[in-house]
Amino acid sequence: MFTGGQLWRTNRRPRRRLRASWLDELLGGEDPKEAFLNGGLIDDLKQAIAERALNAGMDLHLDQDEEQAAGNHRNGKSRKRVLTDTGAMQVSIPRDRQCRFDPQPIAKYRRRLPGFDEKVIALYARGMTTREIQAHVRELYGVDVSPELVSKVTDAVHDEVREWQSRPPDTICAIIYFAPYG
């Protein structure tokens, strides 16, 4: 018998289920609650996934015909401290001999992963000053950011904020009254 629920499930990519044995091995006997703490298992996984993505990007880069013809190959790694939405982490960035590799999810000269800027902008939108945002980031993530960095992030959207604040009010305002029945 075919039901609509079965049709709905077949249109989606099957979701992978993590085996309990994998989770037990990852936790290594630690309390699962500690996995979410700063520097815990989740941060370790985030770092491992970022490094694996960077290494896969390097493999693709070096497999290109131009790079093979030039004799380009791996030339070690460099450490980079990046800010994430949950704190700071050290990542090993692979290098190539010709210095033509442009790493993806963490681009050259970038010190913040996607998501960090959005959090700073959300705090700014709630009316916090740059110093308050700096203190908030230090308190939550244990990361010292300069007020200049906060200003740089918020300046990127400052014109849009001004435009939105000065927009004309909507001409139609719907008002709905709910009266108690009875």
Backbone torsions as a table, in degrees:
resi	resn	phi	psi	omega
1	MET	NA	132.8	-177.7
2	PHE	-102.4	128.8	178.3
3	THR	-118.1	162.4	178.5
4	GLY	-60.6	-33.3	178.6
5	GLY	-61.5	-37.9	178.5
6	GLN	-67.0	-39.7	178.2
7	LEU	-62.6	-43.0	-179.2
8	TRP	-61.3	-42.9	-179.3
9	ARG	-67.7	-32.6	-177.7
10	THR	-74.4	-20.3	179.2
11	ASN	-80.1	-14.6	-179.7
12	ARG	-97.7	155.8	171.9
13	ARG	-70.4	133.2	-179.0
14	PRO	-60.0	134.5	-179.1
15	ARG	-82.9	132.8	178.2
16	ARG	-75.0	139.8	175.1
17	ARG	-104.6	131.6	175.5
18	LEU	-80.1	134.0	178.0
19	ARG	-73.6	144.0	178.8
20	ALA	-60.7	-33.7	179.9
21	SER	-65.9	-34.6	177.2
22	TRP	-65.1	-44.7	179.8
23	LEU	-63.6	-42.1	177.8
24	ASP	-61.1	-40.8	179.1
25	GLU	-66.6	-40.9	178.3
26	LEU	-64.2	-43.0	-178.5
27	LEU	-70.3	-29.5	177.3
28	GLY	56.9	37.2	177.7
29	GLY	83.8	-0.7	179.1
30	GLU	-80.1	162.5	177.4
31	ASP	-67.4	126.2	-179.0
32	PRO	-57.6	-27.3	179.6
33	LYS	-64.2	-30.6	-178.1
34	GLU	-73.2	-14.1	179.0
35	ALA	-63.1	-28.0	-176.7
36	PHE	-91.1	-7.2	179.4
37	LEU	-71.6	158.3	177.4
38	ASN	-58.4	126.1	-177.8
39	GLY	84.2	8.2	-179.0
40	GLY	-86.5	-163.3	-175.9
41	LEU	-59.0	-40.7	-178.2
42	ILE	-61.8	-42.4	177.5
43	ASP	-65.9	-38.5	177.0
44	ASP	-62.9	-41.5	178.0
45	LEU	-65.1	-41.3	179.1
46	LYS	-60.7	-42.9	179.2
47	GLN	-65.9	-45.1	-179.2
48	ALA	-62.6	-41.2	179.6
49	ILE	-67.5	-41.7	178.4
50	ALA	-61.6	-44.5	-179.4
51	GLU	-67.2	-37.1	177.8
52	ARG	-66.1	-40.3	178.0
53	ALA	-64.5	-40.5	178.5
54	LEU	-64.0	-42.8	179.3
55	ASN	-67.2	-37.3	176.7
56	ALA	-65.8	-38.5	176.2
57	GLY	-62.8	-39.7	177.6
58	MET	-64.9	-41.6	178.0
59	ASP	-59.1	-45.6	178.6
60	LEU	-62.8	-41.6	-179.8
61	HIS	-61.5	-46.5	-176.7
62	LEU	-73.9	-18.4	178.0
63	ASP	-80.8	-8.4	179.2
64	GLN	-68.0	146.5	-176.8
65	ASP	-59.6	-41.2	-178.3
66	GLU	-61.9	-40.4	-178.3
67	GLU	-70.4	-38.3	178.4
68	GLN	-68.4	-39.0	179.1
69	ALA	-64.9	-33.7	-179.9
70	ALA	-81.4	-5.3	-179.3
71	GLY	74.0	23.8	-178.9
72	ASN	-72.9	142.6	178.0
73	HIS	-153.4	173.5	-179.5
74	ARG	-60.5	147.5	-179.3
75	ASN	-138.5	50.5	176.5
76	GLY	84.1	-163.4	-177.9
77	LYS	-139.1	157.9	172.8
78	SER	-126.7	149.1	179.5
79	ARG	-89.6	141.6	179.6
80	LYS	-139.3	131.6	176.9
81	ARG	-94.8	120.1	-179.1
82	VAL	-121.9	149.8	176.1
83	LEU	-92.9	132.8	177.3
84	THR	-115.7	-179.1	178.5
85	ASP	-73.4	-7.9	177.8
86	THR	-117.6	1.7	179.5
87	GLY	142.0	-165.0	-179.2
88	ALA	-98.1	150.0	175.1
89	MET	-146.9	152.4	176.1
90	GLN	-94.9	130.6	-178.7
91	VAL	-125.9	140.5	174.4
92	SER	-89.0	117.6	-178.9
93	ILE	-100.4	121.8	178.7
94	PRO	-70.7	147.7	178.2
95	ARG	-119.6	153.5	173.0
96	ASP	-115.6	159.9	-174.0
97	ARG	-62.5	-35.9	-176.1
98	GLN	-88.6	-4.0	-179.9
99	CYS	58.7	37.5	179.6
100	ARG	-108.0	-2.1	-179.6
101	PHE	-75.8	125.6	176.7
102	ASP	-109.0	100.4	-174.6
103	PRO	-65.1	141.4	176.6
104	GLN	-111.0	173.5	-42.3
105	PRO	-65.1	-13.5	179.9
106	ILE	-116.6	96.0	-175.1
107	ALA	-70.6	162.8	176.9
108	LYS	-57.7	143.0	176.4
109	TYR	66.0	10.1	177.3
110	ARG	-99.3	139.4	179.6
111	ARG	-119.3	4.1	-179.3
112	ARG	-130.8	136.2	175.2
113	LEU	-82.2	157.8	176.3
114	PRO	-56.6	139.2	-179.0
115	GLY	111.3	-32.7	-178.9
116	PHE	-68.5	-47.7	-179.2
117	ASP	-60.4	-39.1	-179.2
118	GLU	-62.7	-37.3	178.5
119	LYS	-67.1	-41.0	178.2
120	VAL	-64.2	-42.3	179.5
121	ILE	-65.1	-38.4	178.1
122	ALA	-63.1	-40.4	177.4
123	LEU	-66.1	-39.6	178.2
124	TYR	-64.1	-40.4	-180.0
125	ALA	-65.2	-25.5	178.2
126	ARG	-83.3	2.7	174.1
127	GLY	96.3	10.3	179.7
128	MET	-78.4	145.7	176.2
129	THR	-79.9	169.6	-179.8
130	THR	-63.3	-37.4	178.6
131	ARG	-68.3	-38.2	177.7
132	GLU	-65.8	-40.1	178.1
133	ILE	-64.8	-41.4	178.1
134	GLN	-58.6	-47.0	180.0
135	ALA	-65.8	-38.7	-179.7
136	HIS	-64.1	-45.1	179.7
137	VAL	-64.4	-40.3	178.6
138	ARG	-63.4	-42.7	-177.7
139	GLU	-68.9	-43.9	-175.9
140	LEU	-77.8	-44.2	-170.7
141	TYR	-109.0	-8.3	-178.6
142	GLY	69.0	27.3	-177.2
143	VAL	-119.0	130.2	175.4
144	ASP	-89.5	118.3	173.5
145	VAL	-117.0	149.0	-178.7
146	SER	-81.9	153.8	174.4
147	PRO	-60.4	-28.4	178.2
148	GLU	-65.1	-39.1	177.5
149	LEU	-64.2	-43.5	178.6
150	VAL	-61.3	-43.8	178.9
151	SER	-62.3	-40.5	180.0
152	LYS	-61.6	-42.3	180.0
153	VAL	-67.1	-45.4	-177.1
154	THR	-73.3	-30.0	178.1
155	ASP	-63.5	-27.4	-179.8
156	ALA	-62.8	-26.3	-179.3
157	VAL	-115.2	4.3	-174.3
158	HIS	-59.3	-42.7	-179.9
159	ASP	-63.2	-40.1	178.7
160	GLU	-65.9	-38.1	178.8
161	VAL	-64.0	-45.9	178.3
162	ARG	-59.7	-43.4	179.5
163	GLU	-62.6	-43.1	-179.8
164	TRP	-66.2	-39.6	-179.3
165	GLN	-67.8	-29.5	-177.0
166	SER	-97.6	9.5	180.0
167	ARG	-68.4	152.1	177.4
168	PRO	-70.9	149.1	178.7
169	PRO	-67.2	153.7	177.0
170	ASP	-61.3	142.6	-177.6
171	THR	-78.8	-22.8	-179.3
172	ILE	-112.9	125.9	175.9
173	CYS	-120.8	116.3	179.0
174	ALA	-89.0	131.2	177.6
175	ILE	-121.3	127.1	-179.6
176	ILE	-118.8	128.1	177.7
177	TYR	-106.4	134.2	174.8
178	PHE	-111.0	119.0	178.9
179	ALA	-106.8	142.4	178.6
180	PRO	-64.5	142.3	179.7
181	TYR	-85.7	132.8	173.3
182	GLY	136.0	NA	NA
